[in-house]
């Protein structure tokens, strides 16, 4: 293809205007601007990552909108990884702690349960993460999940109790079931597991309600120009 470019084509390329190349788009400036808001990390699996939903439609995305709309100055960082387990969470937790967040929403264990991992092993991994986060003086919101009925009550009961036990032991705020209201409203994807975009809005509202006691008071709104006295002529 390069051999087929004659002198005429080369001249056209050389004479193309360069103004656009010299002036970076506005997004470049915005992306480089530092964001000093305290951080909330959504640390979990596909339910946090927003599996199957369009970009911008995960529950952390909607949580950010709720925080902004209600005057809370926080930045939500989505560290959800589809398919992740509690053992995977243990290995990558340092990356979340390195961000020095004020709050971590800990949502893991569902994939362990679907794989039939022994509940004591799942609980031990969650406990390791909780202890590490507490040592780093990071607030924790623990998000629980449950399993399909075909897994049997002998497994489901201790699995569900695991989250309640950890919350009680470490005095953590708990969301007993992250997807509360999602299945009842039929806002689930065809896989029967992951919320739709509308479902993720419900999840975000559930998380926001549980998160509020951990948040600093909403920032005071700045006075509008209409309230600023005009200088004398």
C-alpha positions as semicolon CSV with decimal commas, in nm:
position;residue;x (nm);y (nm);z (nm)
1;X;0,000;0,000;0,000
2;X;0,287;0,239;0,080
3;X;0,442;0,168;-0,262
4;X;0,120;0,275;-0,428
5;X;0,129;0,625;-0,281
6;X;0,253;0,864;-0,549
7;X;0,386;1,220;-0,513
8;X;0,035;1,365;-0,532
9;X;-0,080;1,176;-0,226
10;X;0,235;1,270;-0,033
11;X;0,175;1,638;-0,108
12;X;-0,180;1,618;0,020
13;X;-0,066;1,465;0,346
14;X;0,211;1,721;0,393
15;X;-0,025;2,013;0,333
16;X;-0,296;1,888;0,574
17;X;-0,375;2,143;0,849
18;X;-0,202;2,073;1,179
19;X;-0,413;2,287;1,410
20;X;-0,599;1,986;1,550
21;X;-0,271;1,807;1,628
22;X;-0,137;2,107;1,822
23;X;-0,450;2,158;2,034
24;X;-0,540;1,857;2,251
25;X;-0,910;1,789;2,292
26;X;-1,084;1,915;2,608
27;X;-1,101;1,558;2,744
28;X;-0,720;1,551;2,768
29;X;-0,721;1,847;3,004
30;X;-1,002;1,699;3,212
31;X;-0,833;1,361;3,240
32;X;-0,510;1,519;3,367
33;X;-0,682;1,728;3,633
34;X;-0,617;1,584;3,980
35;X;-0,919;1,453;4,170
36;X;-0,873;1,501;4,543
37;X;-1,209;1,365;4,652
38;X;-1,194;1,079;4,905
39;X;-1,227;0,740;4,741
40;X;-1,487;0,468;4,773
41;X;-1,368;0,140;4,622
42;X;-1,625;-0,110;4,492
43;X;-1,423;-0,427;4,544
44;X;-1,592;-0,736;4,411
45;X;-1,672;-0,969;4,124
46;X;-1,897;-0,941;3,819
47;X;-2,178;-0,785;4,023
48;X;-1,950;-0,488;4,086
49;X;-1,786;-0,497;3,744
50;X;-2,125;-0,464;3,574
51;X;-2,101;-0,784;3,370
52;X;-2,333;-0,781;3,067
53;X;-2,428;-0,415;3,107
54;X;-2,311;-0,133;2,883
55;X;-2,021;0,084;2,998
56;X;-2,153;0,335;3,250
57;X;-2,435;0,105;3,365
58;X;-2,264;-0,081;3,650
59;X;-2,388;-0,026;4,003
60;X;-2,071;0,174;4,095
61;X;-2,151;0,410;3,806
62;X;-2,501;0,470;3,940
63;X;-2,365;0,499;4,293
64;X;-2,139;0,781;4,176
65;X;-2,441;0,960;4,033
66;X;-2,631;0,922;4,360
67;X;-2,340;1,059;4,559
68;X;-2,305;1,357;4,325
69;X;-2,679;1,422;4,318
70;X;-2,700;1,425;4,696
71;X;-2,399;1,649;4,750
72;X;-2,149;1,390;4,872
73;X;-1,800;1,466;4,746
74;X;-1,658;1,116;4,689
75;X;-1,505;0,935;4,392
76;X;-1,612;0,577;4,327
77;X;-1,344;0,347;4,190
78;X;-1,470;0,022;4,039
79;X;-1,240;-0,269;4,120
80;X;-1,485;-0,542;4,030
81;X;-1,345;-0,834;3,829
82;X;-1,582;-1,080;3,666
83;X;-1,531;-1,434;3,790
84;X;-1,323;-1,331;4,089
85;X;-1,330;-1,532;4,412
86;X;-1,237;-1,452;4,770
87;X;-0,893;-1,607;4,718
88;X;-0,843;-1,379;4,419
89;X;-0,957;-1,087;4,630
90;X;-0,693;-1,165;4,892
91;X;-0,417;-1,157;4,630
92;X;-0,519;-0,824;4,478
93;X;-0,638;-0,637;4,787
94;X;-0,310;-0,444;4,811
95;X;-0,404;-0,258;4,493
96;X;-0,720;-0,132;4,659
97;X;-0,537;-0,036;4,978
98;X;-0,274;0,149;4,773
99;X;-0,545;0,393;4,663
100;X;-0,586;0,493;5,031
101;X;-0,966;0,484;5,011
102;X;-1,187;0,595;5,295
103;X;-1,435;0,314;5,228
104;X;-1,427;-0,026;5,061
105;X;-1,749;-0,200;4,960
106;X;-1,648;-0,564;4,997
107;X;-1,859;-0,783;4,765
108;X;-1,711;-1,128;4,717
109;X;-1,803;-1,490;4,782
110;X;-2,071;-1,555;4,522
111;X;-1,839;-1,731;4,278
112;X;-1,691;-1,936;4,560
113;X;-2,040;-2,049;4,651
114;X;-2,132;-2,138;4,295
115;X;-1,818;-2,353;4,280
116;X;-1,902;-2,527;4,606
117;X;-1,596;-2,404;4,793
118;X;-1,623;-2,502;5,162
119;X;-1,782;-2,218;5,357
120;X;-1,504;-2,208;5,622
121;X;-1,251;-2,142;5,343
122;X;-1,461;-1,860;5,198
123;X;-1,509;-1,710;5,544
124;X;-1,136;-1,728;5,617
125;X;-1,055;-1,535;5,300
126;X;-1,313;-1,267;5,374
127;X;-1,174;-1,241;5,725
128;X;-0,821;-1,189;5,590
129;X;-0,942;-0,902;5,372
130;X;-1,139;-0,744;5,655
131;X;-0,841;-0,759;5,890
132;X;-0,611;-0,604;5,627
133;X;-0,855;-0,323;5,555
134;X;-0,903;-0,252;5,924
135;X;-0,527;-0,239;5,979
136;X;-0,516;0,024;5,705
137;X;-0,795;0,214;5,888
138;X;-1,034;0,181;5,598
139;X;-1,408;0,169;5,661
140;X;-1,579;-0,144;5,526
141;X;-1,929;-0,203;5,396
142;X;-1,983;-0,578;5,367
143;X;-2,218;-0,688;5,088
144;X;-2,369;-1,034;5,114
145;X;-2,516;-1,257;4,847
146;X;-2,702;-1,587;4,847
147;X;-2,717;-1,896;4,625
148;X;-2,982;-2,071;4,409
149;X;-3,209;-2,312;4,599
150;X;-3,068;-2,617;4,421
151;X;-2,749;-2,584;4,625
152;X;-2,942;-2,715;4,925
153;X;-3,003;-2,564;5,266
154;X;-2,715;-2,756;5,423
155;X;-2,479;-2,540;5,217
156;X;-2,685;-2,222;5,172
157;X;-2,764;-2,171;5,542
158;X;-2,402;-2,151;5,664
159;X;-2,313;-1,953;5,350
160;X;-2,572;-1,686;5,433
161;X;-2,479;-1,687;5,803
162;X;-2,115;-1,631;5,710
163;X;-2,180;-1,267;5,617
164;X;-2,388;-1,202;5,929
165;X;-2,123;-1,359;6,152
166;X;-1,843;-1,151;6,002
167;X;-2,044;-0,830;6,025
168;X;-2,124;-0,897;6,390
169;X;-1,770;-1,000;6,483
170;X;-1,601;-0,701;6,321
171;X;-1,891;-0,457;6,378
172;X;-1,939;-0,386;6,010
173;X;-2,242;-0,243;5,833
174;X;-2,396;-0,522;5,627
175;X;-2,609;-0,549;5,316
176;X;-2,757;-0,898;5,373
177;X;-2,847;-0,945;5,005
178;X;-2,695;-0,712;4,748
179;X;-2,957;-0,789;4,481
180;X;-3,258;-0,716;4,699
181;X;-3,551;-0,605;4,482
182;X;-3,378;-0,690;4,154
183;X;-3,526;-1,035;4,098
184;X;-3,870;-0,927;4,221
185;X;-3,874;-0,653;3,957
186;X;-3,759;-0,891;3,682
187;X;-3,451;-0,677;3,617
188;X;-3,214;-0,967;3,554
189;X;-3,026;-1,057;3,238
190;X;-3,094;-1,377;3,046
191;X;-2,829;-1,562;3,249
192;X;-3,058;-1,534;3,550
193;X;-2,780;-1,393;3,767
194;X;-2,663;-1,047;3,666
195;X;-2,877;-0,732;3,689
196;X;-2,973;-0,527;3,387
197;X;-2,889;-0,158;3,379
198;X;-3,215;-0,081;3,560
199;X;-3,132;-0,357;3,805
200;X;-2,796;-0,198;3,875
201;X;-2,976;0,125;3,957
202;X;-3,164;-0,062;4,230
203;X;-2,839;-0,213;4,357
204;X;-2,681;0,133;4,369
205;X;-2,973;0,266;4,574
206;X;-2,938;-0,024;4,818
207;X;-2,565;0,039;4,853
208;X;-2,614;0,414;4,887
209;X;-2,860;0,372;5,176
210;X;-2,618;0,140;5,358
211;X;-2,324;0,367;5,281
212;X;-2,467;0,694;5,410
213;X;-2,376;0,641;5,779
214;X;-2,010;0,607;5,672
215;X;-2,007;0,924;5,463
216;X;-1,911;1,273;5,570
217;X;-2,190;1,529;5,563
218;X;-2,278;1,656;5,214
219;X;-2,068;1,950;5,102
220;X;-2,232;2,287;5,141
221;X;-2,341;2,437;4,813
222;X;-2,155;2,745;4,700
223;X;-2,367;3,062;4,679
224;X;-2,494;3,143;4,334
225;X;-2,398;3,461;4,153
226;X;-2,744;3,598;4,225
227;X;-2,664;3,603;4,597
228;X;-2,330;3,783;4,559
229;X;-2,358;4,162;4,613
230;X;-2,280;4,361;4,302
231;X;-1,999;4,618;4,329
232;X;-2,099;4,985;4,327
233;X;-2,050;5,167;4,002
